[in-house]
């Protein structure tokens, strides 16, 4: 089948990351023909760089405007159209669907959530005046939700765990033998400098891997100086592909992540993590975080629940880091739980079955 995915980027890498991972899952795991129309093609191309050409050549990465210009980019009628994160289809593109001999189905792919109410709306019809069938599809952790994106399958990615990607070799050569590794990928507004300064009070050495763009959050590139103890080494890395970032998560003792894609990959890495959830003015992110923690910590001890919730809400490391060993065991168990619950193939496979 032919799939058209529409992506308007709000969270820079996060939205594009989900759309690209879904496209490659549909193509490489399910043999589908996929096009992505994106309003920020440079970001999408960055995420897709480095991918095996046998995968990439089956996916068309197109600018948003390509869906409008029939002369330069003939629009073939798709079987499935995905409105990623409830973006609105261009009017001219929709008009083309209306006159197509065979009508597609439209999927309104929502943001990932652990909130219980999503199962009531998942896979439900959304009647439209134009008459083209449209449905809500909610990614989630529950079995009766849309599931999670699993590509590449975690068991396969761990086979090469000791092979350092070329883009990270320079950084990995600077790691200290006895230092704990922490990767950081968070939004502006996080108390990152204070958090790092407090880390010294917990004892030990820490190698802090700063993902692309994170040094600016510390003022390093704006002329400001940051004074940290010798126990803490900052290691900025260049922009890396999704697979390289997945590898990075698997090699760290603790990960700070933010958007939906890195949030899921941190869990599949089986390591403790802090989810810096995208802040919303109405406080909806707090409800979303609480719903996830209810599931994530359901089987955890009370001490670990207290420590994890403190960490997730940016409490200083000295308040919770002593629970890291117990958290590591819990993270591995949670990873196993997710893989068991998604033995059916997760989001891409559930989309395939729903469309069928």
C-alpha positions as CSV (number, residue, x, y, z in Angstrom):
1,X,0.0,0.0,0.0
2,X,1.0,3.6,-0.4
3,X,1.1,5.7,2.8
4,X,1.3,9.5,2.9
5,X,2.5,10.9,6.3
6,X,2.1,14.7,7.0
7,X,4.4,16.2,9.6
8,X,4.4,19.7,10.9
9,X,7.2,20.1,13.3
10,X,6.5,21.6,16.7
11,X,9.1,20.0,18.9
12,X,12.0,20.3,16.4
13,X,13.3,16.7,16.5
14,X,10.5,14.9,18.3
15,X,7.7,15.2,15.8
16,X,10.1,14.5,12.8
17,X,11.7,11.6,14.8
18,X,8.4,9.8,15.3
19,X,7.3,10.3,11.7
20,X,10.6,9.1,10.3
21,X,10.7,6.0,12.6
22,X,7.1,5.2,11.7
23,X,8.0,5.5,8.0
24,X,11.0,3.3,8.2
25,X,9.0,0.7,10.3
26,X,6.2,0.6,7.7
27,X,8.8,0.3,4.9
28,X,11.5,-2.0,6.3
29,X,9.3,-4.3,8.5
30,X,6.1,-4.3,6.5
31,X,7.1,-3.6,2.8
32,X,5.0,-0.5,2.4
33,X,5.6,2.5,0.1
34,X,5.8,5.7,2.2
35,X,6.1,9.4,1.5
36,X,6.5,12.0,4.2
37,X,5.5,15.6,3.5
38,X,7.2,17.8,6.1
39,X,7.3,21.5,6.8
40,X,11.0,21.3,8.0
41,X,12.7,19.1,5.5
42,X,16.3,19.8,6.7
43,X,15.5,18.4,10.1
44,X,13.9,15.4,8.7
45,X,16.8,14.8,6.4
46,X,19.2,15.0,9.3
47,X,17.4,12.3,11.2
48,X,17.3,10.1,8.1
49,X,21.0,10.5,7.3
50,X,23.2,7.5,7.8
51,X,20.3,5.0,7.4
52,X,21.0,2.0,5.2
53,X,20.1,3.0,1.6
54,X,18.1,-0.2,1.1
55,X,15.7,1.3,3.7
56,X,15.9,4.9,2.7
57,X,15.4,4.6,-1.0
58,X,11.8,3.2,-0.4
59,X,10.8,6.4,1.5
60,X,10.2,9.7,-0.2
61,X,11.1,12.7,1.9
62,X,9.3,15.7,0.4
63,X,8.6,19.3,1.4
64,X,5.2,20.2,2.6
65,X,4.6,22.2,-0.6
66,X,5.2,19.1,-2.7
67,X,1.7,17.8,-1.8
68,X,0.3,20.9,-3.5
69,X,2.3,21.1,-6.8
70,X,0.9,18.5,-9.1
71,X,3.0,19.7,-12.0
72,X,6.3,19.1,-10.3
73,X,5.3,16.4,-7.8
74,X,2.4,14.4,-9.2
75,X,0.3,13.2,-6.3
76,X,-0.7,9.6,-6.6
77,X,-3.8,8.6,-4.6
78,X,-2.6,6.9,-1.4
79,X,-4.3,4.1,0.4
80,X,-3.6,5.6,3.8
81,X,-3.0,9.2,4.9
82,X,-1.6,10.0,8.3
83,X,-2.1,13.4,10.0
84,X,0.7,13.2,12.5
85,X,-0.2,14.8,15.8
86,X,-3.5,16.1,14.4
87,X,-1.9,18.4,11.8
88,X,-4.4,19.7,9.1
89,X,-4.1,18.4,5.6
90,X,-3.6,21.1,2.9
91,X,-6.8,22.0,1.2
92,X,-5.5,21.3,-2.3
93,X,-4.2,17.9,-1.3
94,X,-7.5,17.0,0.3
95,X,-9.4,18.2,-2.9
96,X,-7.2,15.8,-4.9
97,X,-8.3,12.9,-2.6
98,X,-12.0,13.8,-3.1
99,X,-11.7,13.3,-6.9
100,X,-9.5,10.2,-6.7
101,X,-11.2,7.0,-8.0
102,X,-10.4,5.2,-4.8
103,X,-10.7,6.9,-1.5
104,X,-8.0,6.4,1.1
105,X,-8.6,6.3,4.8
106,X,-7.2,9.1,7.0
107,X,-5.6,8.4,10.3
108,X,-5.3,11.1,12.9
109,X,-2.2,9.9,14.7
110,X,-2.2,11.5,18.2
111,X,0.6,12.1,20.7
112,X,1.7,9.2,22.9
113,X,0.0,9.1,26.3
114,X,-0.5,6.7,29.2
115,X,-3.7,8.4,30.3
116,X,-6.5,5.8,30.7
117,X,-9.1,7.8,28.6
118,X,-7.2,7.3,25.4
119,X,-8.4,3.7,25.1
120,X,-12.0,4.9,24.9
121,X,-11.2,7.0,21.8
122,X,-8.5,4.8,20.2
123,X,-9.5,3.5,16.7
124,X,-12.8,5.4,16.8
125,X,-14.3,7.0,13.7
126,X,-14.2,10.7,13.2
127,X,-17.0,11.5,10.7
128,X,-16.1,14.2,8.2
129,X,-18.3,16.4,6.0
130,X,-16.2,15.4,2.9
131,X,-17.0,11.7,3.5
132,X,-13.5,10.2,3.5
133,X,-13.2,7.8,6.4
134,X,-11.1,9.2,9.2
135,X,-10.1,7.5,12.5
136,X,-8.3,8.5,15.7
137,X,-5.2,6.4,16.5
138,X,-3.7,6.8,20.0
139,X,-0.2,5.4,20.6
140,X,0.0,4.1,24.2
141,X,1.3,1.6,26.7
142,X,-1.9,-0.3,27.1
143,X,-2.7,-3.4,25.0
144,X,-5.9,-1.8,23.7
145,X,-4.1,1.3,22.5
146,X,-2.0,2.0,19.4
147,X,1.2,0.8,21.1
148,X,4.8,2.0,20.8
149,X,7.2,2.3,17.9
150,X,9.8,-0.4,18.3
151,X,12.0,-0.1,15.1
152,X,14.8,-1.1,15.3
153,X,13.8,-4.1,17.4
154,X,15.8,-3.7,20.6
155,X,17.1,-7.2,20.7
156,X,18.8,-6.7,17.4
157,X,20.3,-3.3,18.3
158,X,22.1,-4.7,21.4
159,X,24.1,-7.1,19.3
160,X,26.5,-4.3,18.2
161,X,26.5,-2.6,21.7
162,X,30.3,-2.5,21.9
163,X,30.9,-1.1,18.5
164,X,31.2,2.7,18.9
165,X,29.5,4.6,16.0
166,X,32.0,6.7,14.0
167,X,30.3,9.9,15.0
168,X,30.9,9.2,18.7
169,X,34.4,7.8,18.5
170,X,36.1,11.1,19.5
171,X,33.8,11.5,22.5
172,X,34.1,7.9,23.6
173,X,37.9,8.2,23.6
174,X,37.6,10.8,26.4
175,X,35.5,8.7,28.7
176,X,37.0,7.9,32.1
177,X,37.1,4.3,33.2
178,X,35.4,4.7,36.6
179,X,33.0,7.6,35.8
180,X,29.3,7.2,35.5
181,X,27.8,8.2,32.1
182,X,24.9,10.6,31.9
183,X,23.4,11.8,28.6
184,X,21.4,15.0,28.5
185,X,18.7,16.0,25.9
186,X,16.3,18.5,27.5
187,X,14.3,21.6,26.9
188,X,15.3,25.2,27.8
189,X,14.0,26.1,31.2
190,X,15.4,23.0,33.0
191,X,17.6,23.8,36.1
192,X,20.5,22.1,34.3
193,X,23.4,24.1,35.7
194,X,22.2,23.7,39.3
195,X,21.5,20.1,38.7
196,X,25.0,19.5,37.5
197,X,26.6,21.4,40.4
198,X,24.6,19.3,42.8
199,X,25.8,16.1,41.2
200,X,29.2,16.6,42.7
201,X,27.8,16.3,46.2
202,X,26.8,12.7,45.5
203,X,30.4,11.5,45.2
204,X,32.2,9.8,42.3
205,X,33.1,11.0,38.8
206,X,30.6,11.7,36.1
207,X,31.0,12.0,32.3
208,X,28.1,14.2,31.0
209,X,27.3,13.6,27.3
210,X,25.6,16.7,26.0
211,X,23.6,16.1,22.8
212,X,23.6,18.6,19.9
213,X,22.3,22.0,21.1
214,X,22.5,21.4,24.8
215,X,25.7,23.4,25.4
216,X,23.7,26.5,24.7
217,X,21.4,25.7,27.7
218,X,24.5,26.0,29.9
219,X,25.6,29.3,28.3
220,X,28.8,27.8,27.0
221,X,28.4,29.2,23.5
222,X,27.2,32.7,24.7
223,X,30.4,33.9,26.4
224,X,29.3,32.8,29.9
225,X,31.6,30.6,31.9
226,X,30.4,27.5,33.8
227,X,32.5,26.4,36.7
228,X,32.0,22.7,37.6
229,X,34.0,20.4,39.9
230,X,36.7,18.3,38.4
231,X,34.6,15.2,39.1
232,X,32.3,16.3,36.3
233,X,33.4,16.2,32.6
234,X,31.2,17.8,29.9
235,X,31.4,16.1,26.6
236,X,29.4,17.8,23.8
237,X,28.6,15.6,20.8
238,X,27.6,16.5,17.2
239,X,24.2,15.8,15.7
240,X,23.8,12.0,15.4
241,X,21.3,9.8,13.7
242,X,18.5,8.0,15.4
243,X,20.3,4.7,15.5
244,X,23.5,6.3,16.9
245,X,21.4,8.1,19.6
246,X,19.7,4.8,20.4
247,X,23.2,3.3,20.9
248,X,24.2,6.2,23.1
249,X,21.2,5.7,25.4
250,X,22.1,2.0,25.8
251,X,25.7,2.9,26.9
252,X,24.8,5.4,29.6
253,X,24.0,4.9,33.3
254,X,21.3,7.6,33.3
255,X,19.6,9.5,30.5
256,X,17.7,12.8,30.4
257,X,15.3,12.8,27.4
258,X,12.5,15.0,26.2
259,X,10.4,14.4,23.1
260,X,8.2,11.4,22.4
261,X,10.8,9.5,20.4
262,X,13.7,9.8,22.8
263,X,11.3,9.1,25.7
264,X,10.4,5.7,24.2
265,X,13.9,4.8,23.2
266,X,15.2,5.6,26.8
267,X,12.7,3.0,28.1
268,X,13.7,0.4,25.4
269,X,17.4,1.0,26.4
270,X,16.5,-0.4,29.8
271,X,18.2,2.4,31.8
272,X,17.0,4.9,34.4
273,X,15.9,8.2,32.8
274,X,14.4,11.6,33.5
275,X,11.7,12.5,31.1
276,X,11.7,16.3,30.6
277,X,8.2,16.4,29.3
278,X,7.2,19.2,27.0
279,X,5.8,22.0,29.2
280,X,2.4,23.3,28.5
281,X,0.9,26.5,29.8
282,X,-2.3,24.8,31.1
283,X,-0.4,22.2,33.1
284,X,-1.6,19.3,30.9
285,X,2.0,17.9,30.8
286,X,1.8,17.3,34.6
287,X,-1.3,15.1,34.2
288,X,0.5,13.2,31.3
289,X,3.6,12.7,33.4
290,X,1.6,11.4,36.4
291,X,-0.3,9.0,34.2
292,X,2.9,7.5,32.9
293,X,4.5,7.2,36.3
294,X,1.4,5.4,37.6
295,X,2.1,2.7,35.0
296,X,5.9,2.8,35.1
297,X,6.2,2.5,38.9
298,X,3.2,0.2,39.5
299,X,5.4,-2.6,40.7
300,X,8.2,-0.5,42.2
301,X,8.9,-0.3,45.9
302,X,7.8,2.8,47.8
303,X,11.4,4.0,48.2
304,X,11.9,3.7,44.4
305,X,8.6,5.4,43.6
306,X,9.6,8.3,45.8
307,X,13.1,8.6,44.3
308,X,11.9,8.2,40.7
309,X,9.2,10.8,41.1
310,X,11.7,13.2,42.6
311,X,14.1,12.7,39.7
312,X,11.3,13.2,37.1
313,X,10.4,16.5,38.7
314,X,14.0,17.8,38.7
315,X,14.8,17.3,42.4
316,X,18.5,17.6,42.9
317,X,20.5,14.3,42.4
318,X,21.6,14.0,46.0
319,X,17.9,13.4,46.9
320,X,17.5,10.3,44.7
321,X,20.8,9.1,43.2
322,X,21.3,6.6,46.0
323,X,18.4,4.6,44.5
324,X,20.1,4.3,41.1
325,X,21.0,0.6,41.5
326,X,17.4,-0.4,42.4
327,X,16.2,1.8,39.5
328,X,18.5,0.0,37.1
329,X,16.9,-3.3,38.0
330,X,13.5,-1.8,37.6
331,X,14.3,-0.3,34.2
332,X,15.4,-3.7,32.8
333,X,12.2,-5.3,34.1
334,X,10.1,-2.5,32.6
335,X,11.9,-2.9,29.2
336,X,11.0,-6.6,29.3
337,X,7.4,-5.8,30.2
338,X,7.2,-3.4,27.2
339,X,8.6,-5.9,24.8
340,X,6.2,-8.6,26.1
341,X,3.2,-6.3,25.7
342,X,4.3,-5.4,22.2
343,X,5.2,-8.9,20.9
344,X,2.6,-8.1,18.2
345,X,5.0,-5.6,16.6
346,X,3.8,-2.4,18.3
347,X,2.5,0.8,16.6
348,X,3.4,0.0,13.0
349,X,2.0,-3.5,13.1
350,X,-1.2,-2.3,14.9
351,X,-1.7,0.3,12.2
352,X,-1.3,-2.3,9.5
353,X,-3.9,-4.6,11.1
354,X,-6.3,-1.7,11.7
355,X,-6.1,-0.5,8.1
356,X,-6.6,-4.1,6.8
